[in-house]
Every structure is written in C-alpha cells, then in structure tokens.
Amino acid sequence: MTDRAPRPAPAPDRPPRKAGRIVWWILGSIGALLVLGVIGIVVWSQVGVMMAEPGPLAEVRNDPAITITDTSGAIVLTPSDAEPDTGLVFIPGAKVDPWAYANNLAGLVADGEVAVVITKPWLNLAFFDLRPLGAFTDLVPGVDTWAVGGHSLGGVRACQLADDADALVLFASYCATDLSSSDLPVLSIAGTEDGLSTPEKIDDARPLLPADAQLEVIEGASHASFGDYGPQPGDGTPTITDEQMDAELTALLLAFADELAG
C-alpha cells in the first residue's frame, strides 16, 4: 500500500468579515449618539438660564442680619446674631439662578432665625442632582429640624427627598411622589396668576399630599413671583408688587416655621 499524507483538518468556520464590520458600525453609531446626547443636554442646560435680578440680590448681600456663605454646591444664609435650630434646604426651579431666591427667603432668615440652604443643582436642573439631603444639611451643623422645599421643578425634587426631612415646603409646585400616607407637615403655596404651575394643577395633585397639608394661594402672584429673575415664558402677568409678594410669602413661611419649632 502506498502511504498517504493525512489530510489537513478543515478550518473552523469564521463569521463573515462584513457582518463583523456591521456590528462595530452599529455600536459606534450608538456610542456617538450617546455622546452627542450628553453634549446636547449640557449645552441646553447652560443656555437661557434665568439670572438673579441685581437689585433684590444686593439687598440681601447688604443686610447685616444675614450671613452668606457661598460654597461650590449651595448658598447658605444664616442669621448673623443667632444659632438657628430650624433649617430649610431649598431647591431652585429649572434653569433658574439659585441666587434669585435669596431675597424671597431673606425674611425667613432675618426675622425667623432659620438657616436656609439654597442648592446649586447639577446642570441647573434638579432632576440631574442626585445628592442626598444630608449633603446640604451638613453645611449647617447644630440645626435639629430640617424642612426641604423648592420652586416648580425644584419642588418636585424636594418631594423625592421629603422622607429624610421633617417638613416640606412647595413654591408653585406639586409632588409626583405619593406622600399621602406620611405625617409630614406640608406648606404648599400657589399664585393666582401662575401660568405654569396653575392652582388647578396643584389642586389636581392634592391627593398625593398628607390630608392635613396646608395649601395657600397668594392673590396676584405669578410663577416667577416666587423668585427674582424677571418674566418667564408661558407665565401669567403678576398683579402684585415684589414688596407685597415678599411680605405675604415671608408671613406664611414664618408661621410655618413657628409651628415646626413649637
């Protein structure tokens, strides 16, 4: 017999190169879209930010009764001549300069001796800010009772943090989180001329709040009346002056703070 050389083993099947290139092209396209999406969100978050009006802000900065500490993550307002026992962590509305709320909350600090921490949300949007409440309450050691609150979208985020707080304060806002079974003290303030968080929308979301939640309406206040940042697209026209708004808002906040302290 004639010896024959063994036949070589057949080569293993290999996926077609074309199919591999398609897979990599799809993955690359998805990655590029994700990068573009992130860049788009970052750019959008920085465009059209409603800045604080200089006049009201100057009043707070020049008020000797208030000490201001500006940190990378928040603005801290404390009474100059008292050690506060009560504090409020306040979350701004979407794309609103945090400083725009300093004057509206100044009376609570100066007259109520309450510490106020105004957060600086990531990307100017409260929903992107995943920091816990403790990241802000730790800025004022010694405060025993903490409320969390916010304006508009900031209020929605405040509702999500309410389980870690002693009370909830909403400015022209409403919850998407069900707090109806909690015993949390709640103060919700609306404006009759609000074209965005209308009193009707706030009333529709009322079942998500505890049964004894305090709902107040300031006559003549618009959505932007709760901050000092000028007119806002889609909002109504306020029929109340800034001075009247500050006085009514402060009175409601002081009464609520007294209830918490008592």
Helices and strands as residue ranges (DSSP letters): H 17-46, H 54-61, E 66-70, E 74-79, E 86-91, G 98-101, H 102-110, E 115-119, G 122-124, G 126-128, H 134-137, E 145-151, H 153-161, G 162-164, E 167-171, E 186-191, H 199-204, G 206-208, E 214-218, G 224-226, H 242-261
